[in-house]
Amino acid sequence: MNPIIAILKEHNVTDAQINDVFQALTQNPMMAMSIIGQLGIPPEKLQQLMGLVMQNPALIKEAVEELGLDFTKVEAAQAQLKK
């Protein structure tokens, strides 16, 4: 299991909420951060989660593929942020 998804599940985040987070990542990464902040994950685990994402962005791609979402939308959102 993807470590991002594992941390979310460890904190009783439902599959629907996980899908919402990654759906938001594919459309608007800043919105996804807001959603993640509302999940009630303790700050130290949230920091660990963000560290994983920052050190290994490929984990997002793996999680998106594991959830069956479209990674090309994530890439498009990332390109939009770089502008």
Z-matrix of the N, CA and C atoms (Angstrom, degrees):
N
C 1 1.459
C 2 1.535 1 108.68
N 3 1.292 2 114.26 1 142.17
C 4 1.462 3 121.26 2 178.30
C 5 1.537 4 109.59 3 -59.93
N 6 1.358 5 117.98 4 134.83
C 7 1.476 6 119.59 5 -176.91
C 8 1.528 7 113.97 6 -63.23
N 9 1.319 8 118.32 7 -28.36
C 10 1.475 9 120.32 8 176.97
C 11 1.526 10 109.02 9 -66.65
N 12 1.312 11 115.74 10 -48.15
C 13 1.469 12 120.53 11 178.83
C 14 1.526 13 109.86 12 -63.29
N 15 1.336 14 117.09 13 -39.39
C 16 1.472 15 120.76 14 -179.99
C 17 1.519 16 111.25 15 -60.49
N 18 1.333 17 117.64 16 -44.18
C 19 1.476 18 120.58 17 179.08
C 20 1.520 19 109.92 18 -63.38
N 21 1.323 20 117.04 19 -42.75
C 22 1.468 21 119.58 20 179.53
C 23 1.530 22 110.72 21 -62.25
N 24 1.328 23 117.01 22 -45.41
C 25 1.471 24 120.42 23 179.98
C 26 1.529 25 111.23 24 -65.71
N 27 1.334 26 116.55 25 -34.61
C 28 1.458 27 121.25 26 178.64
C 29 1.531 28 110.98 27 -59.35
N 30 1.312 29 116.48 28 -26.33
C 31 1.466 30 121.21 29 -179.57
C 32 1.525 31 112.26 30 -106.26
N 33 1.336 32 113.91 31 29.55
C 34 1.462 33 122.04 32 173.63
C 35 1.518 34 114.17 33 58.33
N 36 1.329 35 115.99 34 32.27
C 37 1.462 36 120.08 35 174.16
C 38 1.526 37 106.02 36 -80.18
N 39 1.320 38 116.58 37 128.11
C 40 1.463 39 120.86 38 -176.49
C 41 1.529 40 111.02 39 -71.28
N 42 1.318 41 114.95 40 161.14
C 43 1.468 42 119.89 41 177.27
C 44 1.527 43 110.43 42 -59.37
N 45 1.328 44 116.66 43 -38.13
C 46 1.466 45 120.27 44 179.08
C 47 1.522 46 110.74 45 -63.15
N 48 1.342 47 116.94 46 -41.72
C 49 1.465 48 120.47 47 178.62
C 50 1.525 49 110.97 48 -66.86
N 51 1.333 50 116.89 49 -38.97
C 52 1.468 51 120.64 50 177.71
C 53 1.521 52 109.48 51 -62.38
N 54 1.320 53 116.28 52 -44.30
C 55 1.468 54 119.82 53 177.07
C 56 1.521 55 110.45 54 -60.30
N 57 1.336 56 117.20 55 -41.50
C 58 1.469 57 121.02 56 178.90
C 59 1.523 58 111.36 57 -60.60
N 60 1.346 59 116.58 58 -42.67
C 61 1.471 60 120.95 59 -179.92
C 62 1.523 61 109.83 60 -61.07
N 63 1.315 62 116.76 61 -49.38
C 64 1.462 63 119.21 62 -176.80
C 65 1.524 64 112.24 63 -74.30
N 66 1.323 65 117.25 64 -28.62
C 67 1.466 66 119.82 65 173.12
C 68 1.528 67 108.73 66 -64.76
N 69 1.329 68 116.35 67 -42.39
C 70 1.467 69 120.35 68 177.52
C 71 1.527 70 110.53 69 -64.01
N 72 1.333 71 116.88 70 -38.31
C 73 1.470 72 119.93 71 177.54
C 74 1.527 73 111.04 72 -60.35
N 75 1.331 74 116.64 73 -34.42
C 76 1.466 75 119.40 74 -179.13
C 77 1.524 76 111.76 75 -74.98
N 78 1.320 77 116.80 76 -20.53
C 79 1.461 78 120.12 77 -175.80
C 80 1.525 79 112.83 78 -108.71
N 81 1.333 80 116.21 79 -42.75
C 82 1.461 81 120.02 80 -175.75
C 83 1.528 82 109.05 81 -155.64
N 84 1.339 83 116.76 82 94.43
C 85 1.472 84 119.83 83 -176.10
C 86 1.529 85 114.15 84 -56.38
N 87 1.321 86 117.91 85 -32.65
C 88 1.466 87 119.52 86 179.34
C 89 1.525 88 110.29 87 -67.14
N 90 1.313 89 116.97 88 -37.24
C 91 1.461 90 121.31 89 177.04
C 92 1.533 91 109.94 90 -65.34
N 93 1.321 92 116.40 91 -36.98
C 94 1.464 93 120.57 92 179.12
C 95 1.525 94 110.74 93 -61.83
N 96 1.324 95 116.46 94 -38.75
C 97 1.458 96 120.03 95 178.92
C 98 1.532 97 110.26 96 -62.80
N 99 1.304 98 116.49 97 -38.53
C 100 1.460 99 121.46 98 177.84
C 101 1.529 100 110.43 99 -63.93
N 102 1.320 101 116.00 100 -44.36
C 103 1.468 102 120.75 101 179.80
C 104 1.526 103 110.07 102 -63.07
N 105 1.345 104 116.38 103 -44.51
C 106 1.469 105 120.25 104 179.88
C 107 1.529 106 110.29 105 -60.54
N 108 1.330 107 116.89 106 -39.09
C 109 1.462 108 121.20 107 179.84
C 110 1.517 109 113.27 108 -63.92
N 111 1.327 110 117.03 109 -22.55
C 112 1.465 111 121.58 110 -177.92
C 113 1.527 112 113.45 111 -93.38
N 114 1.328 113 117.59 112 2.30
C 115 1.465 114 120.38 113 -175.67
C 116 1.523 115 114.02 114 -83.75
N 117 1.329 116 117.07 115 -6.17
C 118 1.457 117 120.20 116 177.55
C 119 1.518 118 114.29 117 78.35
N 120 1.322 119 116.83 118 23.59
C 121 1.460 120 120.51 119 177.35
C 122 1.527 121 108.27 120 -78.55
N 123 1.343 122 117.44 121 132.48
C 124 1.475 123 119.59 122 179.51
C 125 1.535 124 111.25 123 -57.06
N 126 1.333 125 116.95 124 145.95
C 127 1.478 126 121.06 125 -175.44
C 128 1.525 127 114.49 126 -52.68
N 129 1.340 128 117.51 127 -38.92
C 130 1.461 129 118.70 128 -178.39
C 131 1.528 130 111.95 129 -67.57
N 132 1.331 131 117.33 130 -35.86
C 133 1.467 132 121.12 131 177.27
C 134 1.533 133 110.18 132 -74.04
N 135 1.321 134 115.81 133 -35.82
C 136 1.458 135 119.99 134 177.53
C 137 1.522 136 109.60 135 -63.42
N 138 1.330 137 116.59 136 -39.94
C 139 1.456 138 121.24 137 177.94
C 140 1.536 139 109.96 138 -64.84
N 141 1.327 140 116.69 139 -40.94
C 142 1.462 141 120.95 140 177.53
C 143 1.527 142 110.27 141 -62.18
N 144 1.315 143 116.06 142 -43.38
C 145 1.462 144 121.62 143 179.42
C 146 1.529 145 110.80 144 -60.97
N 147 1.326 146 116.26 145 -46.45
C 148 1.459 147 120.53 146 -179.15
C 149 1.531 148 110.41 147 -66.63
N 150 1.330 149 116.69 148 -36.08
C 151 1.460 150 120.72 149 176.63
C 152 1.524 151 111.63 150 -61.53
N 153 1.336 152 116.25 151 -42.41
C 154 1.462 153 120.50 152 177.10
C 155 1.519 154 111.02 153 -59.22
N 156 1.310 155 115.52 154 -45.91
C 157 1.467 156 120.81 155 -178.27
C 158 1.526 157 110.83 156 -64.61
N 159 1.338 158 116.55 157 -43.46
C 160 1.462 159 120.21 158 -177.08
C 161 1.532 160 111.60 159 -69.63
N 162 1.333 161 117.01 160 -38.43
C 163 1.464 162 120.81 161 -177.75
C 164 1.517 163 112.72 162 -79.64
N 165 1.317 164 116.82 163 -26.33
C 166 1.457 165 120.29 164 -175.72
C 167 1.531 166 110.19 165 -143.15
N 168 1.327 167 117.01 166 75.78
C 169 1.470 168 120.45 167 -178.62
C 170 1.528 169 113.17 168 -59.01
N 171 1.333 170 117.44 169 -20.44
C 172 1.468 171 119.80 170 178.53
C 173 1.521 172 111.52 171 -62.47
N 174 1.342 173 117.04 172 -21.25
C 175 1.465 174 120.07 173 177.81
C 176 1.521 175 111.52 174 -63.05
N 177 1.328 176 116.69 175 -31.35
C 178 1.465 177 119.41 176 177.69
C 179 1.521 178 108.93 177 -65.14
N 180 1.337 179 115.69 178 -45.52
C 181 1.466 180 119.46 179 178.82
C 182 1.522 181 110.73 180 -59.59
N 183 1.339 182 116.67 181 -45.17
C 184 1.462 183 120.19 182 179.21
C 185 1.527 184 111.37 183 -59.73
N 186 1.334 185 116.25 184 -43.96
C 187 1.469 186 120.17 185 -178.93
C 188 1.521 187 110.76 186 -65.42
N 189 1.327 188 116.62 187 -42.79
C 190 1.462 189 120.67 188 179.61
C 191 1.526 190 109.87 189 -61.29
N 192 1.330 191 116.23 190 -43.43
C 193 1.471 192 119.61 191 178.45
C 194 1.522 193 111.06 192 -66.69
N 195 1.344 194 117.28 193 -39.52
C 196 1.459 195 121.06 194 178.92
C 197 1.524 196 111.13 195 -61.71
N 198 1.334 197 115.84 196 -33.95
C 199 1.466 198 121.00 197 179.94
C 200 1.526 199 112.49 198 -85.78
N 201 1.334 200 116.40 199 -6.18
C 202 1.461 201 120.14 200 178.78
C 203 1.515 202 113.97 201 77.86
N 204 1.326 203 117.71 202 25.87
C 205 1.462 204 121.57 203 178.84
C 206 1.522 205 110.06 204 -95.11
N 207 1.315 206 117.22 205 173.10
C 208 1.461 207 123.63 206 -175.79
C 209 1.527 208 110.47 207 -93.29
N 210 1.341 209 117.55 208 109.25
C 211 1.465 210 121.12 209 -177.00
C 212 1.524 211 112.36 210 -70.88
N 213 1.325 212 118.38 211 -23.28
C 214 1.468 213 118.95 212 -179.95
C 215 1.523 214 110.71 213 -61.52
N 216 1.327 215 117.13 214 -28.51
C 217 1.464 216 120.30 215 177.22
C 218 1.526 217 110.74 216 -70.39
N 219 1.336 218 117.47 217 -34.40
C 220 1.461 219 121.15 218 176.00
C 221 1.519 220 109.25 219 -64.39
N 222 1.329 221 116.21 220 -45.52
C 223 1.465 222 120.15 221 179.71
C 224 1.519 223 111.03 222 -61.21
N 225 1.321 224 117.13 223 -41.23
C 226 1.471 225 121.04 224 179.25
C 227 1.534 226 110.08 225 -64.43
N 228 1.317 227 117.07 226 -41.05
C 229 1.470 228 120.48 227 178.68
C 230 1.516 229 110.83 228 -64.90
N 231 1.336 230 117.53 229 -40.10
C 232 1.456 231 121.12 230 178.47
C 233 1.522 232 110.60 231 -64.61
N 234 1.328 233 117.55 232 -40.75
C 235 1.464 234 120.97 233 178.53
C 236 1.510 235 110.74 234 -64.01
N 237 1.328 236 116.66 235 -37.63
C 238 1.468 237 121.55 236 179.06
C 239 1.525 238 110.59 237 -64.08
N 240 1.340 239 116.68 238 -38.74
C 241 1.456 240 120.92 239 179.84
C 242 1.526 241 111.94 240 -67.38
N 243 1.318 242 116.86 241 -30.60
C 244 1.463 243 120.88 242 -177.92
C 245 1.532 244 112.44 243 -75.10
N 246 1.314 245 117.01 244 -15.20
C 247 1.480 246 121.07 245 -179.06
C 248 1.507 247 112.23 246 -74.20
